[in-house]
Amino acid sequence: MSARPFIVIGEKIHCTRVFKTDGNRIVKNPDGSYALSYRRAEEHRQMPIPPEIAAGRDWAAGKVKHCAVALHQALRGKGEARELGKDYLQALAEEQERQGAHYLDVNVDEYTADPSERAEAMRWIARVLQETSRLPLSIDSSQTSVLRAGLAVCDRARGRPMLNSASLERADAIGLTAEYDADVVASAAGEKSLPRTVEERLANLRELVGRLKKLGRPDDSLFLDPLVFPVATDGRNGQSFLEAVAAIRREFGPALHITAGFSNVSFGLPNRKLINEVFAWLAREAGADSGIVDPGQINGALLDALDPASEGFRLARALLMNEDEFGAEFIAAAREGRI
């Protein structure tokens, strides 16, 4: 068990996140229309899904971007649907706060491709989330103008907001950390490519941290992200990441934070929840103290409760450490219902 608190950057309010259209969160009404089912204030509620969404390509592929739908209703809907869109997003914020999140990560990029509309949507949603949650926001976007729009409306009374993310690849975002006195997810992405080795990750972070410190950013505001890649594409990816975490902790010391989007490791595999939990546990043991995660699935208390002697843990660990070639044993156990 790690003595360091595990800082959760709650990832649920992200317009890329999807539900399956045949899942239990989707309700089909007698008139053929659809709605998203959710809970708030101990009540079951339903937010209508616009007909154009249900007729779109994502829906035909069996998925729906539920946060994007809520934002669509809140900003473009009418009457009750408009209020329910706002209500749905606020319910997600309250849920993550109850589940132990320390920040709320917010990304609206998939809502629209128009930069000005993205910026306006970010300003709107940041204000709405702060109406209902006491947590600081983590402003997440691929565009610097959208990051700026979100950071500008963050309430400093609840603590420093977070910028997600800055990197050598996105050098224009680095200065925003000082301009808005923000914590930052400092990504190990290189100027022209993604790192694969421990050495490449360290070299990129060394340069990025140097730039951030020249801006006067304190160590405790820096959340270094070594970047997680799927083990399904290369069985060495899990072990390489864990080795990078340990090396980063040795080099940069105890005051900086180490975070990651742990769920990336399990793409394309069965029982992803178990793999993600074990991976986060291993990363914490290696020196990580944060995660960009669903707080209902990964948080400090849940990691403390994992049993390293259980069959599921052992099989997931072997998969992640490249001891189970091609994940054959893990996949067989999942198919047989043993894990």
C-alpha positions as CSV (number, residue, x, y, z in Angstrom):
1,M,0.0,0.0,0.0
2,S,1.4,3.4,-1.0
3,A,1.8,6.1,1.6
4,R,1.2,8.8,-1.1
5,P,-2.4,10.0,-1.7
6,F,-3.7,8.9,-5.1
7,I,-5.0,12.0,-6.9
8,V,-7.9,11.3,-9.2
9,I,-8.5,13.5,-12.3
10,G,-12.0,12.4,-13.1
11,E,-12.4,11.7,-16.8
12,K,-16.2,11.3,-17.2
13,I,-17.1,14.7,-18.7
14,H,-15.4,14.1,-22.0
15,C,-17.2,14.3,-25.3
16,T,-15.3,11.3,-26.7
17,R,-16.8,8.9,-24.1
18,V,-19.4,6.5,-25.4
19,F,-22.1,4.2,-24.2
20,K,-23.3,1.2,-26.2
21,T,-26.7,1.8,-27.8
22,D,-27.9,-1.6,-26.6
23,G,-26.7,-1.0,-23.0
24,N,-28.8,-0.3,-20.0
25,R,-28.2,3.4,-20.1
26,I,-30.2,3.8,-23.3
27,V,-34.0,3.7,-23.1
28,K,-36.2,3.2,-26.1
29,N,-39.6,4.9,-25.8
30,P,-42.9,3.5,-27.1
31,D,-42.9,6.2,-29.9
32,G,-39.5,4.9,-31.1
33,S,-37.5,7.8,-29.7
34,Y,-34.5,7.3,-27.4
35,A,-33.3,8.7,-24.1
36,L,-30.3,8.5,-21.8
37,S,-31.1,7.2,-18.3
38,Y,-29.3,8.6,-15.3
39,R,-29.7,9.4,-11.6
40,R,-29.5,12.7,-9.7
41,A,-30.7,13.5,-6.2
42,E,-31.8,9.9,-5.8
43,E,-34.1,10.2,-8.8
44,H,-34.1,8.3,-12.1
45,R,-34.2,10.8,-14.9
46,Q,-34.1,10.6,-18.7
47,M,-32.5,13.0,-21.1
48,P,-33.9,12.8,-24.7
49,I,-31.5,11.9,-27.5
50,P,-32.1,14.1,-30.5
51,P,-33.5,12.2,-33.6
52,E,-30.5,13.4,-35.7
53,I,-28.1,11.7,-33.2
54,A,-30.0,8.4,-33.3
55,A,-29.9,8.6,-37.1
56,G,-26.2,9.2,-37.3
57,R,-23.1,7.1,-38.0
58,D,-22.1,6.6,-34.4
59,W,-25.5,5.2,-33.5
60,A,-25.5,2.9,-36.5
61,A,-22.1,1.6,-35.2
62,G,-23.7,0.9,-31.9
63,K,-22.4,3.8,-29.8
64,V,-23.4,7.2,-28.6
65,K,-21.2,10.0,-27.3
66,H,-23.3,10.7,-24.2
67,C,-21.6,13.9,-23.0
68,A,-21.7,15.4,-26.5
69,V,-25.4,14.6,-26.6
70,A,-25.9,16.3,-23.3
71,L,-24.0,19.4,-24.5
72,H,-26.0,19.4,-27.7
73,Q,-29.2,19.4,-25.7
74,A,-28.0,22.0,-23.2
75,L,-26.9,24.5,-25.9
76,R,-29.2,23.7,-28.9
77,G,-32.2,22.0,-27.4
78,K,-35.4,23.5,-26.3
79,G,-37.6,23.5,-23.2
80,E,-37.2,20.5,-20.9
81,A,-34.6,18.9,-23.1
82,R,-32.3,21.9,-22.7
83,E,-32.6,21.8,-18.9
84,L,-32.0,18.0,-18.9
85,G,-28.8,18.4,-20.9
86,K,-27.4,20.8,-18.2
87,D,-28.8,18.5,-15.5
88,Y,-27.1,15.5,-16.9
89,L,-23.7,17.1,-17.0
90,Q,-24.1,18.4,-13.5
91,A,-25.1,14.9,-12.3
92,L,-21.8,13.6,-13.8
93,A,-19.8,16.2,-11.8
94,E,-21.6,15.4,-8.5
95,E,-21.2,11.7,-9.1
96,Q,-17.4,12.0,-9.6
97,E,-17.1,14.2,-6.5
98,R,-18.9,11.6,-4.4
99,Q,-16.6,8.9,-5.8
100,G,-13.5,10.7,-4.7
101,A,-12.3,12.7,-7.6
102,H,-9.9,15.6,-7.0
103,Y,-10.3,17.4,-10.3
104,L,-13.0,17.2,-13.0
105,D,-11.5,16.8,-16.5
106,V,-13.6,18.5,-19.1
107,N,-13.2,18.1,-22.9
108,V,-15.7,19.4,-25.5
109,D,-13.6,18.8,-28.7
110,E,-16.0,16.2,-30.1
111,Y,-19.0,18.4,-29.7
112,T,-18.0,20.5,-32.7
113,A,-15.1,21.0,-35.1
114,D,-15.5,24.8,-35.0
115,P,-12.9,26.4,-32.8
116,S,-15.0,29.4,-31.7
117,E,-18.0,27.1,-30.9
118,R,-15.6,24.9,-28.9
119,A,-14.3,27.8,-26.9
120,E,-17.9,29.0,-26.2
121,A,-19.0,25.5,-25.2
122,M,-16.0,25.2,-22.8
123,R,-16.8,28.5,-21.2
124,W,-20.4,27.5,-20.7
125,I,-19.7,24.0,-19.3
126,A,-17.0,25.2,-17.0
127,R,-19.4,27.7,-15.4
128,V,-22.2,25.2,-15.2
129,L,-20.0,22.5,-13.5
130,Q,-18.8,25.0,-11.0
131,E,-22.4,25.8,-10.0
132,T,-22.8,22.3,-8.6
133,S,-19.3,21.0,-7.7
134,R,-16.6,22.2,-5.3
135,L,-13.8,20.5,-7.3
136,P,-11.3,22.4,-9.4
137,L,-11.6,21.8,-13.2
138,S,-9.0,20.2,-15.5
139,I,-9.4,21.9,-18.8
140,D,-8.7,19.5,-21.6
141,S,-8.5,20.3,-25.3
142,S,-6.3,19.8,-28.4
143,Q,-6.6,23.6,-29.1
144,T,-4.8,26.3,-27.1
145,S,-7.7,28.7,-27.6
146,V,-10.1,26.3,-25.9
147,L,-7.7,25.7,-23.1
148,R,-7.5,29.5,-22.6
149,A,-11.3,29.9,-22.7
150,G,-11.8,27.3,-20.0
151,L,-9.0,28.4,-17.7
152,A,-10.2,32.0,-17.9
153,V,-13.5,31.2,-16.1
154,C,-12.1,28.8,-13.5
155,D,-12.9,29.8,-9.9
156,R,-9.6,30.1,-8.0
157,A,-11.3,29.8,-4.7
158,R,-11.5,26.1,-5.1
159,G,-7.8,25.7,-5.8
160,R,-5.6,25.9,-8.8
161,P,-7.3,24.7,-12.0
162,M,-5.5,22.2,-14.2
163,L,-4.3,22.4,-17.8
164,N,-4.5,19.1,-19.7
165,S,-2.1,19.1,-21.3
166,A,1.2,20.7,-22.3
167,S,4.0,19.0,-24.2
168,L,6.9,19.7,-26.5
169,E,4.5,18.9,-29.3
170,R,2.2,21.6,-28.0
171,A,4.7,24.3,-26.9
172,D,2.1,27.1,-27.3
173,A,0.2,25.7,-24.3
174,I,3.2,25.7,-21.9
175,G,2.9,29.4,-21.1
176,L,-0.8,29.1,-20.0
177,T,0.3,27.3,-16.8
178,A,2.0,30.5,-15.6
179,E,-0.6,32.9,-17.1
180,Y,-3.4,31.2,-15.3
181,D,-1.5,29.8,-12.3
182,A,-2.6,26.3,-13.3
183,D,-1.5,22.8,-12.4
184,V,-0.5,21.0,-15.6
185,V,-0.5,17.5,-17.0
186,A,3.0,17.6,-18.6
187,S,2.9,15.0,-21.4
188,A,6.0,13.1,-22.5
189,A,5.1,13.6,-26.2
190,G,8.0,14.7,-28.2
191,E,8.1,17.7,-30.6
192,K,7.6,15.4,-33.6
193,S,6.8,11.9,-32.3
194,L,5.6,9.9,-29.4
195,P,8.2,8.3,-27.1
196,R,8.4,4.5,-26.8
197,T,11.4,3.9,-24.6
198,V,12.2,5.0,-21.1
199,E,15.0,7.1,-22.3
200,E,12.9,9.0,-24.8
201,R,10.2,9.7,-22.2
202,L,12.9,11.0,-19.8
203,A,14.5,13.2,-22.4
204,N,11.2,14.8,-23.4
205,L,10.1,15.4,-19.8
206,R,13.5,16.7,-18.8
207,E,13.2,19.5,-21.4
208,L,9.5,20.2,-20.7
209,V,10.0,20.4,-16.9
210,G,12.9,22.7,-17.5
211,R,10.7,25.1,-19.4
212,L,8.0,25.0,-16.8
213,K,10.4,25.7,-14.0
214,K,11.8,28.7,-15.9
215,L,8.2,30.0,-15.8
216,G,8.3,29.6,-12.0
217,R,6.0,26.7,-11.8
218,P,6.2,24.9,-8.4
219,D,7.0,21.2,-8.3
220,D,3.6,20.3,-6.8
221,S,1.8,21.8,-9.8
222,L,3.4,19.4,-12.2
223,F,1.7,16.1,-13.2
224,L,4.1,14.2,-15.4
225,D,2.4,11.8,-17.9
226,P,4.8,9.2,-19.3
227,L,2.0,8.1,-21.8
228,V,0.3,4.7,-21.8
229,F,0.1,2.6,-24.9
230,P,-1.9,-0.6,-25.4
231,V,-0.4,-4.0,-24.6
232,A,-2.5,-5.5,-27.4
233,T,-0.3,-3.7,-30.0
234,D,3.0,-4.5,-28.2
235,G,3.3,-6.7,-25.2
236,R,6.2,-4.7,-23.9
237,N,4.2,-1.5,-23.5
238,G,3.0,-2.1,-20.0
239,Q,6.4,-2.9,-18.6
240,S,8.1,-0.1,-20.5
241,F,5.6,2.4,-18.9
242,L,6.2,1.1,-15.4
243,E,9.9,1.3,-15.8
244,A,9.5,4.9,-17.0
245,V,7.4,5.7,-13.9
246,A,10.1,4.4,-11.6
247,A,12.8,6.3,-13.6
248,I,10.9,9.6,-13.5
249,R,10.3,9.3,-9.8
250,R,14.1,8.7,-9.2
251,E,15.1,11.6,-11.4
252,F,12.5,14.2,-10.5
253,G,12.0,13.4,-6.8
254,P,9.0,13.2,-4.5
255,A,7.4,16.6,-4.9
256,L,6.2,16.3,-8.5
257,H,3.3,14.1,-9.4
258,I,3.1,11.3,-11.9
259,T,-0.2,10.6,-13.7
260,A,-1.6,8.7,-16.7
261,G,-4.7,7.7,-18.6
262,F,-4.4,4.0,-17.4
263,S,-7.3,2.7,-19.4
264,N,-5.3,3.1,-22.7
265,V,-3.4,0.0,-21.7
266,S,-6.3,-2.3,-22.2
267,F,-7.7,-1.4,-25.6
268,G,-8.8,-4.4,-27.6
269,L,-8.8,-6.8,-24.6
270,P,-11.6,-8.5,-22.6
271,N,-12.2,-7.5,-18.9
272,R,-10.7,-4.1,-19.3
273,K,-11.7,-3.0,-15.9
274,L,-9.6,-5.6,-14.2
275,I,-6.6,-4.9,-16.4
276,N,-6.9,-1.1,-15.7
277,E,-7.1,-1.6,-12.0
278,V,-4.1,-3.9,-11.8
279,F,-2.1,-1.6,-14.1
280,A,-2.9,1.4,-11.9
281,W,-1.9,-0.6,-8.8
282,L,1.4,-1.5,-10.4
283,A,2.0,2.1,-11.5
284,R,1.4,3.3,-8.0
285,E,3.9,0.8,-6.6
286,A,6.4,2.1,-9.2
287,G,5.9,5.7,-8.1
288,A,2.8,7.1,-9.8
289,D,0.4,9.0,-7.5
290,S,-2.4,10.1,-9.8
291,G,-4.6,8.9,-12.7
292,I,-6.8,10.4,-15.3
293,V,-9.5,7.8,-14.7
294,D,-13.1,7.0,-13.9
295,P,-13.2,7.5,-10.1
296,G,-15.9,4.9,-9.8
297,Q,-13.5,2.3,-11.1
298,I,-10.1,3.6,-9.9
299,N,-9.3,5.5,-6.8
300,G,-7.0,5.1,-3.8
301,A,-9.4,3.1,-1.7
302,L,-10.2,0.7,-4.6
303,L,-6.5,0.2,-5.3
304,D,-5.9,-0.5,-1.6
305,A,-8.6,-3.2,-1.7
306,L,-7.1,-5.2,-4.6
307,D,-5.8,-8.6,-3.7
308,P,-2.4,-9.3,-5.4
309,A,-2.9,-13.0,-4.6
310,S,-6.1,-13.4,-6.5
311,E,-6.2,-15.2,-9.8
312,G,-7.5,-12.2,-11.7
313,F,-4.8,-10.0,-10.4
314,R,-2.0,-12.5,-11.1
315,L,-3.2,-13.1,-14.7
316,A,-3.6,-9.4,-15.4
317,R,-0.1,-8.7,-14.0
318,A,1.4,-11.4,-16.2
319,L,-0.3,-9.9,-19.2
320,L,0.9,-6.4,-18.3
321,M,4.5,-7.5,-17.6
322,N,4.6,-9.4,-20.9
323,E,4.9,-12.7,-19.1
324,D,1.8,-14.1,-20.8
325,E,2.6,-14.2,-24.5
326,F,-0.1,-12.6,-26.6
327,G,-2.3,-12.6,-23.4
328,A,-3.3,-16.2,-24.1
329,E,-3.9,-17.2,-20.5
330,F,-5.7,-14.0,-19.6
331,I,-8.0,-14.2,-22.6
332,A,-8.7,-17.9,-22.0
333,A,-9.6,-17.2,-18.3
334,A,-11.9,-14.3,-19.4
335,R,-13.7,-16.5,-21.9
336,E,-14.1,-19.3,-19.4
337,G,-15.6,-16.8,-16.9
338,R,-12.9,-17.4,-14.3
339,I,-12.0,-13.7,-14.1
